[in-house]
Amino acid sequence: MGKKRILLKIGTNTLTKETNQISRGKVEDIGRQIASLKGDYEFIIVSSGAIAAAKQFVKLEHNGAEINVKQALAAIGQPHLMRIFQENFRELGLFTSQCLLSYSDFENLDAKANIKNTINVLVSNNFIPIINENDTVAADEIQFGDNDKLAALTAALLQVDLLIIATNTNGIYTKVSLENDTPETISSVSGIGTLKQEISTLKSTHGTGGMHSKIEAATIAQHSGIETWIVNGLKDNFITDSLKGIGNFTKIKQ
Protein backbone atom coordinates (compact mmCIF):
# COMPACT_ATOMS: atom_id res chain seq x y z
CA MET A 1 0.00 0.00 0.00
CA GLY A 2 1.31 3.44 -0.92
CA LYS A 3 1.11 6.48 1.29
CA LYS A 4 -2.17 8.35 1.53
CA ARG A 5 -2.07 11.80 0.02
CA ILE A 6 -3.45 14.79 1.94
CA LEU A 7 -3.96 18.26 0.58
CA LEU A 8 -3.75 20.69 3.49
CA LYS A 9 -5.16 24.16 2.94
CA ILE A 10 -4.01 26.72 5.51
CA GLY A 11 -5.89 30.01 5.70
CA THR A 12 -4.47 33.37 6.72
CA ASN A 13 -6.21 33.28 10.10
CA THR A 14 -4.54 29.97 10.93
CA LEU A 15 -1.07 31.09 9.82
CA THR A 16 -1.25 34.36 11.74
CA LYS A 17 -3.05 32.81 14.74
CA GLU A 18 -5.51 35.67 14.26
CA THR A 19 -2.85 38.36 14.69
CA ASN A 20 -1.35 40.74 12.12
CA GLN A 21 1.72 38.67 11.34
CA ILE A 22 2.70 35.15 10.36
CA SER A 23 3.20 32.93 13.41
CA ARG A 24 6.46 30.98 13.17
CA GLY A 25 5.14 28.87 16.04
CA LYS A 26 2.14 27.82 13.95
CA VAL A 27 4.31 27.04 10.92
CA GLU A 28 6.53 24.93 13.20
CA ASP A 29 3.44 23.18 14.63
CA ILE A 30 2.33 22.26 11.10
CA GLY A 31 5.82 21.07 10.16
CA ARG A 32 6.16 18.98 13.31
CA GLN A 33 2.89 17.18 12.58
CA ILE A 34 3.83 16.54 8.94
CA ALA A 35 7.21 15.18 10.06
CA SER A 36 5.51 12.80 12.48
CA LEU A 37 3.10 11.56 9.79
CA LYS A 38 5.46 11.29 6.82
CA GLY A 39 5.77 7.51 7.15
CA ASP A 40 2.10 7.07 6.23
CA TYR A 41 1.09 10.28 4.47
CA GLU A 42 2.41 12.62 1.80
CA PHE A 43 1.38 16.26 2.00
CA ILE A 44 0.67 18.98 -0.50
CA ILE A 45 0.05 22.40 1.07
CA VAL A 46 -2.03 25.26 -0.29
CA SER A 47 -1.13 28.26 1.83
CA SER A 48 -2.53 31.77 2.03
CA GLY A 49 -0.70 34.48 3.96
CA ALA A 50 1.49 36.31 1.44
CA ILE A 51 -0.30 39.64 2.01
CA ALA A 52 -0.14 39.20 5.79
CA ALA A 53 3.59 38.44 5.50
CA ALA A 54 4.18 41.65 3.52
CA LYS A 55 2.28 43.82 5.98
CA GLN A 56 4.90 42.97 8.62
CA PHE A 57 7.52 44.74 6.53
CA VAL A 58 5.93 47.46 4.40
CA LYS A 59 3.17 49.98 4.10
CA LEU A 60 2.71 50.83 0.45
CA GLU A 61 2.04 54.37 -0.72
CA HIS A 62 -0.47 54.31 -3.56
CA ASN A 63 -3.19 56.08 -5.48
CA GLY A 64 -4.37 52.97 -7.31
CA ALA A 65 -7.17 50.50 -6.79
CA GLU A 66 -7.10 48.56 -3.52
CA ILE A 67 -6.85 45.22 -5.37
CA ASN A 68 -3.63 46.35 -7.13
CA VAL A 69 -2.10 47.25 -3.78
CA LYS A 70 -3.01 43.82 -2.43
CA GLN A 71 -1.45 42.19 -5.49
CA ALA A 72 1.72 44.22 -4.92
CA LEU A 73 1.72 43.22 -1.23
CA ALA A 74 1.33 39.58 -2.27
CA ALA A 75 4.37 39.91 -4.54
CA ILE A 76 6.42 41.33 -1.66
CA GLY A 77 5.12 38.86 0.92
CA GLN A 78 5.34 35.60 -1.04
CA PRO A 79 9.15 35.20 -0.74
CA HIS A 80 8.94 36.02 3.00
CA LEU A 81 6.18 33.45 3.46
CA MET A 82 8.21 30.81 1.63
CA ARG A 83 11.32 31.64 3.67
CA ILE A 84 9.40 31.13 6.92
CA PHE A 85 8.16 27.73 5.71
CA GLN A 86 11.58 26.76 4.40
CA GLU A 87 13.46 27.69 7.58
CA ASN A 88 11.01 26.07 9.99
CA PHE A 89 10.47 22.93 7.93
CA ARG A 90 14.19 22.44 7.22
CA GLU A 91 14.90 22.24 10.95
CA LEU A 92 12.46 19.32 11.05
CA GLY A 93 14.12 17.55 8.12
CA LEU A 94 11.42 18.58 5.64
CA PHE A 95 12.10 20.08 2.21
CA THR A 96 9.80 22.63 0.59
CA SER A 97 9.09 23.86 -2.94
CA GLN A 98 6.97 26.71 -4.28
CA CYS A 99 4.21 26.43 -6.88
CA LEU A 100 2.24 29.52 -7.96
CA LEU A 101 -0.95 28.70 -9.84
CA SER A 102 -3.84 30.64 -11.34
CA TYR A 103 -7.33 29.54 -12.38
CA SER A 104 -6.55 29.76 -16.09
CA ASP A 105 -4.05 26.92 -15.49
CA PHE A 106 -6.95 24.63 -14.60
CA GLU A 107 -8.74 25.45 -17.86
CA ASN A 108 -5.77 24.45 -20.01
CA LEU A 109 -5.17 20.71 -20.54
CA ASP A 110 -1.41 21.08 -21.08
CA ALA A 111 -1.02 23.29 -18.01
CA LYS A 112 -3.04 20.83 -15.89
CA ALA A 113 -0.86 17.94 -17.04
CA ASN A 114 2.29 19.95 -16.26
CA ILE A 115 1.06 20.87 -12.77
CA LYS A 116 0.19 17.25 -12.02
CA ASN A 117 3.49 15.88 -13.34
CA THR A 118 5.61 18.51 -11.57
CA ILE A 119 3.89 18.03 -8.22
CA ASN A 120 4.15 14.24 -8.50
CA VAL A 121 7.90 14.52 -9.13
CA LEU A 122 8.31 16.88 -6.16
CA VAL A 123 6.33 14.65 -3.80
CA SER A 124 8.10 11.46 -4.90
CA ASN A 125 11.41 13.18 -4.12
CA ASN A 126 10.23 14.24 -0.65
CA PHE A 127 9.72 17.91 -1.47
CA ILE A 128 6.50 19.37 -0.06
CA PRO A 129 4.82 21.58 -2.67
CA ILE A 130 3.58 24.83 -1.12
CA ILE A 131 1.00 26.29 -3.46
CA ASN A 132 -0.46 29.78 -3.57
CA GLU A 133 -2.37 31.74 -6.17
CA ASN A 134 -0.17 33.68 -8.55
CA ASP A 135 -1.54 36.94 -7.16
CA THR A 136 0.38 39.32 -9.40
CA VAL A 137 -1.48 38.04 -12.48
CA ALA A 138 -4.78 36.92 -10.92
CA ALA A 139 -6.86 38.37 -8.13
CA ASP A 140 -9.66 35.84 -7.67
CA GLU A 141 -8.58 34.50 -4.28
CA ILE A 142 -7.60 37.92 -2.95
CA GLN A 143 -11.14 39.09 -3.51
CA PHE A 144 -12.98 35.99 -2.37
CA GLY A 145 -12.09 32.48 -1.29
CA ASP A 146 -8.74 32.76 0.52
CA ASN A 147 -7.43 29.84 -1.61
CA ASP A 148 -10.30 27.47 -0.70
CA LYS A 149 -11.32 26.96 -4.33
CA LEU A 150 -7.70 26.72 -5.47
CA ALA A 151 -7.14 23.99 -2.87
CA ALA A 152 -10.18 22.03 -4.05
CA LEU A 153 -9.23 22.26 -7.74
CA THR A 154 -5.69 21.12 -6.90
CA ALA A 155 -7.01 18.28 -4.72
CA ALA A 156 -9.24 17.12 -7.58
CA LEU A 157 -6.44 17.37 -10.16
CA LEU A 158 -4.06 15.34 -7.98
CA GLN A 159 -6.76 12.91 -6.85
CA VAL A 160 -5.73 13.21 -3.20
CA ASP A 161 -7.23 10.94 -0.53
CA LEU A 162 -8.30 13.77 1.75
CA LEU A 163 -8.71 17.56 1.67
CA ILE A 164 -8.17 19.24 5.05
CA ILE A 165 -9.15 22.92 5.25
CA ALA A 166 -7.67 24.57 8.34
CA THR A 167 -9.66 27.56 9.56
CA ASN A 168 -10.38 29.42 12.82
CA THR A 169 -13.50 27.52 13.93
CA ASN A 170 -14.19 23.96 15.07
CA GLY A 171 -15.59 23.13 11.65
CA ILE A 172 -19.07 24.23 10.58
CA TYR A 173 -21.53 25.15 13.30
CA THR A 174 -25.30 24.67 13.21
CA LYS A 175 -27.16 27.90 12.48
CA VAL A 176 -29.35 27.54 15.59
CA SER A 177 -26.33 27.16 17.89
CA LEU A 178 -24.72 30.30 16.42
CA GLU A 179 -27.93 32.27 16.86
CA ASN A 180 -27.96 31.15 20.51
CA ASP A 181 -24.25 32.01 20.83
CA THR A 182 -23.42 28.39 21.79
CA PRO A 183 -21.49 27.12 18.72
CA GLU A 184 -22.12 23.44 18.03
CA THR A 185 -20.12 21.59 15.38
CA ILE A 186 -21.75 19.54 12.64
CA SER A 187 -19.46 16.54 12.94
CA SER A 188 -20.34 14.60 9.80
CA VAL A 189 -22.51 15.21 6.76
CA SER A 190 -22.98 13.80 3.26
CA GLY A 191 -25.29 16.31 1.60
CA ILE A 192 -23.80 19.67 0.69
CA GLY A 193 -27.33 21.11 0.36
CA THR A 194 -27.96 20.54 4.05
CA LEU A 195 -24.77 22.41 4.95
CA LYS A 196 -25.63 25.42 2.79
CA GLN A 197 -28.76 25.95 4.86
CA GLU A 198 -26.73 25.91 8.08
CA ILE A 199 -23.96 28.37 7.30
CA SER A 200 -23.96 32.05 8.10
CA THR A 201 -22.67 34.76 5.78
CA LEU A 202 -19.88 35.83 8.14
CA LYS A 203 -16.41 36.21 6.71
CA SER A 204 -13.31 35.42 8.76
CA THR A 205 -11.35 38.31 10.22
CA HIS A 206 -8.15 38.50 8.12
CA GLY A 207 -8.86 36.01 5.37
CA THR A 208 -11.38 36.38 2.60
CA GLY A 209 -12.92 32.94 2.95
CA GLY A 210 -16.11 32.60 4.88
CA MET A 211 -17.80 29.21 5.23
CA HIS A 212 -19.47 29.66 1.83
CA SER A 213 -16.14 29.34 0.02
CA LYS A 214 -15.33 26.24 2.09
CA ILE A 215 -18.63 24.63 1.13
CA GLU A 216 -17.90 25.43 -2.52
CA ALA A 217 -14.47 23.84 -2.14
CA ALA A 218 -16.00 20.74 -0.54
CA THR A 219 -18.48 20.52 -3.45
CA ILE A 220 -15.63 20.51 -6.00
CA ALA A 221 -13.81 17.86 -3.96
CA GLN A 222 -16.96 15.76 -3.58
CA HIS A 223 -17.46 15.70 -7.37
CA SER A 224 -14.04 14.02 -7.55
CA GLY A 225 -14.85 11.55 -4.78
CA ILE A 226 -12.69 13.34 -2.18
CA GLU A 227 -13.71 13.79 1.45
CA THR A 228 -13.21 17.26 2.99
CA TRP A 229 -12.52 17.97 6.65
CA ILE A 230 -12.89 21.49 8.06
CA VAL A 231 -10.77 21.71 11.19
CA ASN A 232 -9.59 24.34 13.67
CA GLY A 233 -6.05 25.16 12.60
CA LEU A 234 -5.51 27.46 15.61
CA LYS A 235 -5.22 24.40 17.84
CA ASP A 236 -1.89 22.65 18.26
CA ASN A 237 -1.74 19.18 16.67
CA PHE A 238 -4.87 19.86 14.63
CA ILE A 239 -3.81 17.48 11.83
CA THR A 240 -2.70 14.54 13.97
CA ASP A 241 -5.66 14.95 16.34
CA SER A 242 -8.23 15.04 13.55
CA LEU A 243 -6.70 11.93 11.95
CA LYS A 244 -7.14 10.20 15.32
CA GLY A 245 -10.72 11.48 15.56
CA ILE A 246 -9.89 13.80 18.47
CA GLY A 247 -11.65 17.17 18.81
CA ASN A 248 -14.60 18.82 17.10
CA PHE A 249 -14.42 19.26 13.34
CA THR A 250 -16.65 18.72 10.31
CA LYS A 251 -16.29 15.80 7.91
CA ILE A 252 -17.98 16.33 4.56
CA LYS A 253 -18.19 12.81 3.18
CA GLN A 254 -18.26 11.70 -0.42
C-alpha atoms as a printed R data frame, in Angstrom:
    type eleno elety resid chain resno       x      y       z
1   ATOM     1    CA   MET     A     1   0.000  0.000   0.000
2   ATOM     2    CA   GLY     A     2   1.314  3.436  -0.923
3   ATOM     3    CA   LYS     A     3   1.106  6.485   1.289
4   ATOM     4    CA   LYS     A     4  -2.171  8.347   1.531
5   ATOM     5    CA   ARG     A     5  -2.072 11.803   0.023
6   ATOM     6    CA   ILE     A     6  -3.448 14.786   1.939
7   ATOM     7    CA   LEU     A     7  -3.955 18.260   0.583
8   ATOM     8    CA   LEU     A     8  -3.749 20.689   3.491
9   ATOM     9    CA   LYS     A     9  -5.157 24.164   2.944
10  ATOM    10    CA   ILE     A    10  -4.013 26.723   5.505
11  ATOM    11    CA   GLY     A    11  -5.891 30.014   5.698
12  ATOM    12    CA   THR     A    12  -4.468 33.369   6.718
13  ATOM    13    CA   ASN     A    13  -6.207 33.277  10.099
14  ATOM    14    CA   THR     A    14  -4.535 29.974  10.931
15  ATOM    15    CA   LEU     A    15  -1.066 31.092   9.817
16  ATOM    16    CA   THR     A    16  -1.251 34.362  11.744
17  ATOM    17    CA   LYS     A    17  -3.052 32.809  14.735
18  ATOM    18    CA   GLU     A    18  -5.514 35.675  14.256
19  ATOM    19    CA   THR     A    19  -2.849 38.364  14.690
20  ATOM    20    CA   ASN     A    20  -1.354 40.736  12.124
21  ATOM    21    CA   GLN     A    21   1.717 38.674  11.343
22  ATOM    22    CA   ILE     A    22   2.695 35.148  10.365
23  ATOM    23    CA   SER     A    23   3.205 32.926  13.406
24  ATOM    24    CA   ARG     A    24   6.455 30.978  13.174
25  ATOM    25    CA   GLY     A    25   5.141 28.869  16.041
26  ATOM    26    CA   LYS     A    26   2.135 27.823  13.947
27  ATOM    27    CA   VAL     A    27   4.309 27.041  10.916
28  ATOM    28    CA   GLU     A    28   6.525 24.930  13.196
29  ATOM    29    CA   ASP     A    29   3.435 23.176  14.629
30  ATOM    30    CA   ILE     A    30   2.330 22.261  11.101
31  ATOM    31    CA   GLY     A    31   5.822 21.074  10.159
32  ATOM    32    CA   ARG     A    32   6.155 18.985  13.310
33  ATOM    33    CA   GLN     A    33   2.895 17.184  12.576
34  ATOM    34    CA   ILE     A    34   3.827 16.541   8.941
35  ATOM    35    CA   ALA     A    35   7.208 15.181  10.061
36  ATOM    36    CA   SER     A    36   5.509 12.796  12.483
37  ATOM    37    CA   LEU     A    37   3.098 11.562   9.785
38  ATOM    38    CA   LYS     A    38   5.465 11.288   6.816
39  ATOM    39    CA   GLY     A    39   5.775  7.512   7.151
40  ATOM    40    CA   ASP     A    40   2.104  7.074   6.230
41  ATOM    41    CA   TYR     A    41   1.089 10.284   4.472
42  ATOM    42    CA   GLU     A    42   2.409 12.622   1.803
43  ATOM    43    CA   PHE     A    43   1.380 16.255   1.998
44  ATOM    44    CA   ILE     A    44   0.673 18.985  -0.499
45  ATOM    45    CA   ILE     A    45   0.052 22.399   1.073
46  ATOM    46    CA   VAL     A    46  -2.030 25.258  -0.291
47  ATOM    47    CA   SER     A    47  -1.130 28.263   1.827
48  ATOM    48    CA   SER     A    48  -2.528 31.771   2.031
49  ATOM    49    CA   GLY     A    49  -0.700 34.477   3.963
50  ATOM    50    CA   ALA     A    50   1.489 36.314   1.443
51  ATOM    51    CA   ILE     A    51  -0.303 39.638   2.006
52  ATOM    52    CA   ALA     A    52  -0.141 39.202   5.790
53  ATOM    53    CA   ALA     A    53   3.589 38.437   5.498
54  ATOM    54    CA   ALA     A    54   4.181 41.652   3.519
55  ATOM    55    CA   LYS     A    55   2.276 43.822   5.984
56  ATOM    56    CA   GLN     A    56   4.898 42.970   8.618
57  ATOM    57    CA   PHE     A    57   7.517 44.745   6.534
58  ATOM    58    CA   VAL     A    58   5.933 47.462   4.402
59  ATOM    59    CA   LYS     A    59   3.173 49.984   4.101
60  ATOM    60    CA   LEU     A    60   2.714 50.833   0.453
61  ATOM    61    CA   GLU     A    61   2.038 54.373  -0.720
62  ATOM    62    CA   HIS     A    62  -0.470 54.307  -3.564
63  ATOM    63    CA   ASN     A    63  -3.195 56.079  -5.482
64  ATOM    64    CA   GLY     A    64  -4.374 52.974  -7.309
65  ATOM    65    CA   ALA     A    65  -7.174 50.504  -6.791
66  ATOM    66    CA   GLU     A    66  -7.098 48.560  -3.523
67  ATOM    67    CA   ILE     A    67  -6.847 45.223  -5.370
68  ATOM    68    CA   ASN     A    68  -3.626 46.348  -7.129
69  ATOM    69    CA   VAL     A    69  -2.100 47.248  -3.784
70  ATOM    70    CA   LYS     A    70  -3.007 43.817  -2.432
71  ATOM    71    CA   GLN     A    71  -1.452 42.191  -5.491
72  ATOM    72    CA   ALA     A    72   1.721 44.221  -4.923
73  ATOM    73    CA   LEU     A    73   1.723 43.219  -1.229
74  ATOM    74    CA   ALA     A    74   1.332 39.579  -2.265
75  ATOM    75    CA   ALA     A    75   4.375 39.906  -4.544
76  ATOM    76    CA   ILE     A    76   6.422 41.330  -1.656
77  ATOM    77    CA   GLY     A    77   5.123 38.863   0.923
78  ATOM    78    CA   GLN     A    78   5.338 35.605  -1.045
79  ATOM    79    CA   PRO     A    79   9.153 35.205  -0.736
80  ATOM    80    CA   HIS     A    80   8.940 36.022   3.002
81  ATOM    81    CA   LEU     A    81   6.182 33.447   3.460
82  ATOM    82    CA   MET     A    82   8.214 30.805   1.630
83  ATOM    83    CA   ARG     A    83  11.322 31.643   3.671
84  ATOM    84    CA   ILE     A    84   9.400 31.126   6.921
85  ATOM    85    CA   PHE     A    85   8.164 27.733   5.706
86  ATOM    86    CA   GLN     A    86  11.582 26.763   4.401
87  ATOM    87    CA   GLU     A    87  13.456 27.694   7.581
88  ATOM    88    CA   ASN     A    88  11.005 26.068   9.990
89  ATOM    89    CA   PHE     A    89  10.474 22.930   7.927
90  ATOM    90    CA   ARG     A    90  14.191 22.439   7.219
91  ATOM    91    CA   GLU     A    91  14.902 22.238  10.948
92  ATOM    92    CA   LEU     A    92  12.460 19.319  11.053
93  ATOM    93    CA   GLY     A    93  14.122 17.545   8.116
94  ATOM    94    CA   LEU     A    94  11.422 18.581   5.637
95  ATOM    95    CA   PHE     A    95  12.099 20.079   2.207
96  ATOM    96    CA   THR     A    96   9.802 22.632   0.586
97  ATOM    97    CA   SER     A    97   9.086 23.856  -2.938
98  ATOM    98    CA   GLN     A    98   6.969 26.713  -4.280
99  ATOM    99    CA   CYS     A    99   4.211 26.435  -6.882
100 ATOM   100    CA   LEU     A   100   2.245 29.521  -7.961
101 ATOM   101    CA   LEU     A   101  -0.950 28.698  -9.839
102 ATOM   102    CA   SER     A   102  -3.845 30.637 -11.340
103 ATOM   103    CA   TYR     A   103  -7.334 29.541 -12.383
104 ATOM   104    CA   SER     A   104  -6.547 29.757 -16.087
105 ATOM   105    CA   ASP     A   105  -4.047 26.923 -15.492
106 ATOM   106    CA   PHE     A   106  -6.945 24.629 -14.599
107 ATOM   107    CA   GLU     A   107  -8.737 25.447 -17.860
108 ATOM   108    CA   ASN     A   108  -5.774 24.453 -20.012
109 ATOM   109    CA   LEU     A   109  -5.172 20.713 -20.540
110 ATOM   110    CA   ASP     A   110  -1.413 21.080 -21.078
111 ATOM   111    CA   ALA     A   111  -1.017 23.292 -18.012
112 ATOM   112    CA   LYS     A   112  -3.044 20.834 -15.892
113 ATOM   113    CA   ALA     A   113  -0.864 17.936 -17.036
114 ATOM   114    CA   ASN     A   114   2.288 19.949 -16.261
115 ATOM   115    CA   ILE     A   115   1.056 20.869 -12.768
116 ATOM   116    CA   LYS     A   116   0.194 17.248 -12.016
117 ATOM   117    CA   ASN     A   117   3.495 15.876 -13.340
118 ATOM   118    CA   THR     A   118   5.612 18.509 -11.569
119 ATOM   119    CA   ILE     A   119   3.893 18.026  -8.217
120 ATOM   120    CA   ASN     A   120   4.146 14.241  -8.505
121 ATOM   121    CA   VAL     A   121   7.900 14.525  -9.134
122 ATOM   122    CA   LEU     A   122   8.311 16.884  -6.161
123 ATOM   123    CA   VAL     A   123   6.330 14.648  -3.803
124 ATOM   124    CA   SER     A   124   8.095 11.460  -4.905
125 ATOM   125    CA   ASN     A   125  11.412 13.180  -4.121
126 ATOM   126    CA   ASN     A   126  10.225 14.239  -0.646
127 ATOM   127    CA   PHE     A   127   9.723 17.911  -1.467
128 ATOM   128    CA   ILE     A   128   6.502 19.370  -0.060
129 ATOM   129    CA   PRO     A   129   4.819 21.577  -2.672
130 ATOM   130    CA   ILE     A   130   3.581 24.825  -1.119
131 ATOM   131    CA   ILE     A   131   1.003 26.286  -3.462
132 ATOM   132    CA   ASN     A   132  -0.461 29.775  -3.573
133 ATOM   133    CA   GLU     A   133  -2.367 31.740  -6.167
134 ATOM   134    CA   ASN     A   134  -0.167 33.685  -8.550
135 ATOM   135    CA   ASP     A   135  -1.542 36.938  -7.158
136 ATOM   136    CA   THR     A   136   0.381 39.318  -9.405
137 ATOM   137    CA   VAL     A   137  -1.477 38.036 -12.479
138 ATOM   138    CA   ALA     A   138  -4.784 36.921 -10.916
139 ATOM   139    CA   ALA     A   139  -6.858 38.367  -8.126
140 ATOM   140    CA   ASP     A   140  -9.664 35.840  -7.665
141 ATOM   141    CA   GLU     A   141  -8.577 34.500  -4.285
142 ATOM   142    CA   ILE     A   142  -7.596 37.923  -2.946
143 ATOM   143    CA   GLN     A   143 -11.143 39.090  -3.514
144 ATOM   144    CA   PHE     A   144 -12.975 35.988  -2.371
145 ATOM   145    CA   GLY     A   145 -12.093 32.484  -1.287
146 ATOM   146    CA   ASP     A   146  -8.736 32.758   0.516
147 ATOM   147    CA   ASN     A   147  -7.433 29.836  -1.605
148 ATOM   148    CA   ASP     A   148 -10.300 27.474  -0.698
149 ATOM   149    CA   LYS     A   149 -11.318 26.964  -4.326
150 ATOM   150    CA   LEU     A   150  -7.698 26.722  -5.466
151 ATOM   151    CA   ALA     A   151  -7.139 23.989  -2.867
152 ATOM   152    CA   ALA     A   152 -10.178 22.029  -4.050
153 ATOM   153    CA   LEU     A   153  -9.230 22.258  -7.745
154 ATOM   154    CA   THR     A   154  -5.690 21.119  -6.904
155 ATOM   155    CA   ALA     A   155  -7.011 18.281  -4.724
156 ATOM   156    CA   ALA     A   156  -9.238 17.118  -7.585
157 ATOM   157    CA   LEU     A   157  -6.437 17.367 -10.156
158 ATOM   158    CA   LEU     A   158  -4.063 15.343  -7.980
159 ATOM   159    CA   GLN     A   159  -6.763 12.908  -6.851
160 ATOM   160    CA   VAL     A   160  -5.734 13.208  -3.204
161 ATOM   161    CA   ASP     A   161  -7.225 10.944  -0.531
162 ATOM   162    CA   LEU     A   162  -8.300 13.774   1.755
163 ATOM   163    CA   LEU     A   163  -8.706 17.563   1.670
164 ATOM   164    CA   ILE     A   164  -8.166 19.240   5.051
165 ATOM   165    CA   ILE     A   165  -9.152 22.918   5.250
166 ATOM   166    CA   ALA     A   166  -7.669 24.571   8.344
167 ATOM   167    CA   THR     A   167  -9.661 27.563   9.565
168 ATOM   168    CA   ASN     A   168 -10.378 29.416  12.822
169 ATOM   169    CA   THR     A   169 -13.502 27.517  13.930
170 ATOM   170    CA   ASN     A   170 -14.193 23.960  15.074
171 ATOM   171    CA   GLY     A   171 -15.593 23.127  11.651
172 ATOM   172    CA   ILE     A   172 -19.067 24.233  10.577
173 ATOM   173    CA   TYR     A   173 -21.534 25.147  13.303
174 ATOM   174    CA   THR     A   174 -25.300 24.673  13.212
175 ATOM   175    CA   LYS     A   175 -27.158 27.899  12.475
176 ATOM   176    CA   VAL     A   176 -29.352 27.536  15.593
177 ATOM   177    CA   SER     A   177 -26.333 27.158  17.891
178 ATOM   178    CA   LEU     A   178 -24.725 30.303  16.423
179 ATOM   179    CA   GLU     A   179 -27.932 32.267  16.864
180 ATOM   180    CA   ASN     A   180 -27.964 31.148  20.507
181 ATOM   181    CA   ASP     A   181 -24.250 32.007  20.834
182 ATOM   182    CA   THR     A   182 -23.422 28.386  21.785
183 ATOM   183    CA   PRO     A   183 -21.495 27.123  18.716
184 ATOM   184    CA   GLU     A   184 -22.122 23.440  18.035
185 ATOM   185    CA   THR     A   185 -20.125 21.592  15.381
186 ATOM   186    CA   ILE     A   186 -21.750 19.542  12.641
187 ATOM   187    CA   SER     A   187 -19.464 16.538  12.941
188 ATOM   188    CA   SER     A   188 -20.342 14.601   9.803
189 ATOM   189    CA   VAL     A   189 -22.509 15.215   6.756
190 ATOM   190    CA   SER     A   190 -22.981 13.798   3.264
191 ATOM   191    CA   GLY     A   191 -25.288 16.314   1.595
192 ATOM   192    CA   ILE     A   192 -23.796 19.674   0.687
193 ATOM   193    CA   GLY     A   193 -27.329 21.113   0.359
194 ATOM   194    CA   THR     A   194 -27.965 20.536   4.051
195 ATOM   195    CA   LEU     A   195 -24.773 22.413   4.953
196 ATOM   196    CA   LYS     A   196 -25.633 25.416   2.787
197 ATOM   197    CA   GLN     A   197 -28.761 25.955   4.861
198 ATOM   198    CA   GLU     A   198 -26.729 25.912   8.080
199 ATOM   199    CA   ILE     A   199 -23.958 28.374   7.304
200 ATOM   200    CA   SER     A   200 -23.961 32.052   8.102
201 ATOM   201    CA   THR     A   201 -22.671 34.761   5.781
202 ATOM   202    CA   LEU     A   202 -19.880 35.827   8.144
203 ATOM   203    CA   LYS     A   203 -16.405 36.215   6.709
204 ATOM   204    CA   SER     A   204 -13.314 35.423   8.760
205 ATOM   205    CA   THR     A   205 -11.347 38.311  10.222
206 ATOM   206    CA   HIS     A   206  -8.152 38.498   8.125
207 ATOM   207    CA   GLY     A   207  -8.864 36.014   5.372
208 ATOM   208    CA   THR     A   208 -11.383 36.378   2.597
209 ATOM   209    CA   GLY     A   209 -12.922 32.936   2.949
210 ATOM   210    CA   GLY     A   210 -16.114 32.603   4.884
211 ATOM   211    CA   MET     A   211 -17.801 29.207   5.229
212 ATOM   212    CA   HIS     A   212 -19.473 29.661   1.832
213 ATOM   213    CA   SER     A   213 -16.141 29.340   0.024
214 ATOM   214    CA   LYS     A   214 -15.327 26.238   2.090
215 ATOM   215    CA   ILE     A   215 -18.629 24.628   1.131
216 ATOM   216    CA   GLU     A   216 -17.902 25.429  -2.523
217 ATOM   217    CA   ALA     A   217 -14.469 23.839  -2.144
218 ATOM   218    CA   ALA     A   218 -15.999 20.739  -0.542
219 ATOM   219    CA   THR     A   219 -18.479 20.523  -3.450
220 ATOM   220    CA   ILE     A   220 -15.625 20.511  -5.999
221 ATOM   221    CA   ALA     A   221 -13.807 17.856  -3.963
222 ATOM   222    CA   GLN     A   222 -16.964 15.762  -3.580
223 ATOM   223    CA   HIS     A   223 -17.456 15.703  -7.371
224 ATOM   224    CA   SER     A   224 -14.036 14.024  -7.550
225 ATOM   225    CA   GLY     A   225 -14.849 11.549  -4.776
226 ATOM   226    CA   ILE     A   226 -12.692 13.343  -2.181
227 ATOM   227    CA   GLU     A   227 -13.705 13.788   1.451
228 ATOM   228    CA   THR     A   228 -13.209 17.257   2.989
229 ATOM   229    CA   TRP     A   229 -12.516 17.972   6.651
230 ATOM   230    CA   ILE     A   230 -12.892 21.490   8.058
231 ATOM   231    CA   VAL     A   231 -10.766 21.710  11.187
232 ATOM   232    CA   ASN     A   232  -9.590 24.344  13.666
233 ATOM   233    CA   GLY     A   233  -6.051 25.164  12.600
234 ATOM   234    CA   LEU     A   234  -5.513 27.458  15.605
235 ATOM   235    CA   LYS     A   235  -5.222 24.404  17.845
236 ATOM   236    CA   ASP     A   236  -1.890 22.646  18.262
237 ATOM   237    CA   ASN     A   237  -1.737 19.180  16.666
238 ATOM   238    CA   PHE     A   238  -4.874 19.858  14.625
239 ATOM   239    CA   ILE     A   239  -3.811 17.484  11.830
240 ATOM   240    CA   THR     A   240  -2.704 14.539  13.972
241 ATOM   241    CA   ASP     A   241  -5.660 14.954  16.335
242 ATOM   242    CA   SER     A   242  -8.234 15.037  13.548
243 ATOM   243    CA   LEU     A   243  -6.697 11.929  11.951
244 ATOM   244    CA   LYS     A   244  -7.141 10.200  15.323
245 ATOM   245    CA   GLY     A   245 -10.717 11.482  15.558
246 ATOM   246    CA   ILE     A   246  -9.895 13.798  18.470
247 ATOM   247    CA   GLY     A   247 -11.649 17.171  18.806
248 ATOM   248    CA   ASN     A   248 -14.602 18.818  17.104
249 ATOM   249    CA   PHE     A   249 -14.418 19.259  13.342
250 ATOM   250    CA   THR     A   250 -16.650 18.719  10.308
251 ATOM   251    CA   LYS     A   251 -16.294 15.796   7.909
252 ATOM   252    CA   ILE     A   252 -17.982 16.329   4.563
253 ATOM   253    CA   LYS     A   253 -18.190 12.815   3.185
254 ATOM   254    CA   GLN     A   254 -18.257 11.699  -0.420
